[in-house]
Amino acid sequence: MMNHKINVIVVDDHEVVRNGVCAYLKAQEDILVVGEAAGGEEAVAKVRDLVPDVVLMDLVMEGSMDGVEATRRVKRISPRTQVVVLTSYHQDEYIFPALKAGAISYIIKDVKMEELAEAIRRAARNEATLHSQVASRVIQELRGGNFDETNPFTELTTREMDVLKLIAQGLTNSQIAEQLIISENTVKGHVSNILSKLQLVDRTQAAVFAWKKGIVK
C-alpha cells in the first residue's frame, strides 16, 4: 500500500477536458494534481521539474510536440514516471507508437471518471490498463511478433547529476533537498531515476559509480 499521495500531471490541450479531469482527481484523497499542461513541450518541462508518479497524456494536441513524442521524452527524463494515455483515438497508428514510446496504459476518453482514477492508481503500482479494443490489437500484434520493446536507458539530466554528486558526498535525501531547495519527495524521485538509468541497485552503488567515473573527486 502506498504511503504517500500519487503525484499526477494532467496534459490536454482542451481546457474544458483538462479542468474536468483535474477537478475530479483533486477530490480523490490519494491523488495529488501537481501540475497541468496544454501541450507536449510544457508537459516535458513540468516532468523535469516535478518528477511526478504519473502523467495523464493526451495524444493529439496543438503545437510542435504531440503526445507520443512527449511520452518518449518523459520516459527519457524520468523512467520512474508512468504515462497513462487518455485519448479519443484507438487506431493502430496511435496505439502502437504510444506504447512503444513508453506509455503503460491506454485509455479512451469515454471512460468513467472512477475508472480513470483507478487506472492512475494501477499505473503508480506499475500495472497496465488497456481499453478492450486496444488490448485486442496488442495481443494480435504480439502474436505476430512485431511489437518491439523500447530501451528506457538514457543519460542523466543536469538535476540528476547534481543529486548524484551529493549522494557521492554522503548527503542524505533531506540534506540534498535542503541544499538544492527542492522537496525531499522530489529528491527521492531523482534518486529512483538515477538508479534506474544507471542500472544500479542502491545509492551506495551510485556513490561508487560517481567516484569511479570521476563525477566527484
N, C-alpha and C positions, 0 to 999 in steps of 0.2 A: 504494500500500500504506500502511495506517495505521501511524503511528509511536508510537501510544500505545494503551493498553487501552480498550475500549469500555465506558464507564461506563453501568450499567444500574440502573433501579429496577424492582422486581417488585411488581405490585399485584394482590392477590387476597384475598378475604375468607375463603377456606378455608385454614386454617393448614397442613394437610397438603399441599395443592397447592402453596402458596407455598414451603414448606420443601423440597419435592422439586425444584421448578424451580430454586430458589436453589442447592441442593446441586450440581446438575448444572452450572449456569453457573459456579459458583465453581471448578469443576475445569477450566474452559477457560482456556488460557494468555492468550488475547487479550480476555477479557471480565472485567470487574470489577463485582461487585454492590455498589453504593454505598449502597443503601437498599431497604427493604421497606415496604409499606403495605397495610393491611387494608381501606381504603375510599377513596372519591374525595377527600374533604377532606384526608386525610392525604397522599395522593399529590400533590395540588396544592401543599401546603405544602412537601413534600420537593423537588419540582421547583424551586420558587422558591429554595430554599437551595442545592441541589446542582447544578442545571443539567446534568442527565445527557445523554448522547448518545441513549439510547433508554429509553423506558418500555414495559414489558410490561404491558398493561392488560386486566384482566377487565372485562366489561360489566355483568353483573347482580350487584350487591353490596348488602349491607345498609347502611343509612344514608341520609342525605338527598341524597347526590350519587351518581348512577350513573356507569358508565364512559364513557358518551357525553359527559355534561356535564364530567366530569373531563378527558377528551381535549380538549374545546373550550377549557377553561381552561388546560391545559398548553400548548397551541399559542399561546394569547394571551400567556402569561407568557414562554415560551421557544420561539420559532418554529424554532430550530435543533434542538430535541429531537424525535426521531421517535417516534411512538406505534405500537406493534405490538399489535393486539388479539389476545388469546388467550381464546377463549370456547367454550361448548358450543352456542351458537345460530347458525344460519345462515339465519334467516328475514329477509325484506326489512326488517321493522320494526327489526331490529338492524343489518343490514349498512349500509344507506344513511345512517342518522343518524351512525353511527360514522365512515364515510368522509367524509361532509360536514363532520363536526366536525374533521377533520384527520388521522385515522389513515392511515398509509402502507401498512400491511399488516393482513390479517385472517386469522387462523389459528384452526382448530378444535382443541379440546383432545385429539382423538385423534391429533394429530401426534406423530411420533417426536422424541425429545429432540434428536438431532443435526440434524434438520430445523428445529427451533425455534431452535437456536443459529445455524444458517445464516441464518434469516430475520432475526435480530438483526444479524448481520454485514451483510446486504444493506441493512437499514434505515439502518445507520450510514453506508453509501455512497449513501444517498438512492435506494435501489432497492426497489420494492414486491414483496411476496409475498402472493398471494391463494390461498386454498383453491379447488380446482377448481370447486366449486359456486358459490362467491362470485364468482369470475371470470366464470362464465357469466351470472350475474344482472347484473353490472356491464356486460358487453357488451350484453346485451339492453336495459338501461336507457339506455345511451349511444346506441344505435341509435334509441331512441325520443325522444332529445333532451330528457330530463327531468332529467338529472344536472347540478345547479348547482355551479359552482365556489365555494369559500369564499374570502373575502378575509382573509389572515393578518395584515393591518396592525393593530397595536394600539399603545396608549401604552406608554411606558417604565415599568418598575417603579421603586420607590424606590431599590433597589440599583443598577439600571442607570443611573439619574440620577447617583448617586454616582460610578460609573465614568466616565460621560461627562464630568462636571466635571473629574475628574482627567486624563482624556485631553486635554481642552482646556488644561489647565495644563502639558502636555508630559511627563507622567509615563509611564514605560514600564510594561509589564504587571507586571514584578517589583516595581516601586516601588508600583504600585497594590495589588498583593497584600499587600505589607508594611503599607501604610497602613490597608487595610480588614480586615486579619487574615483573609484567605482565601487559598486556593491559587492559584497562577499559572494552573493549568488552568481553574479556575472563572472567573478574570478573562477568559481567552480566550473562554470560553463567553458571558460577558456582552457582550464586545465584538462577537462574532459576532451576537448577538441585537440589539444596538443598531443595527448596520449594516443588518440585515435589516428591522427595524421602521421605520427612518428612510429606507430605500431608498437607502442611501449605498454608495459603492464601498470606501472605506478610512477609517482612523482620522483622516487629515488632513481629509477632508471632514466627519467627525464633529466635529472640533475647530472648524472654521469654522462649522458649523451651531450649535454651542453658543454661540459668541461672537455670531453674528448674532441668535440668539433671546434673548440676554440671560441664558442659563443661568449663564454666568460673566461677571464684569465685571473 
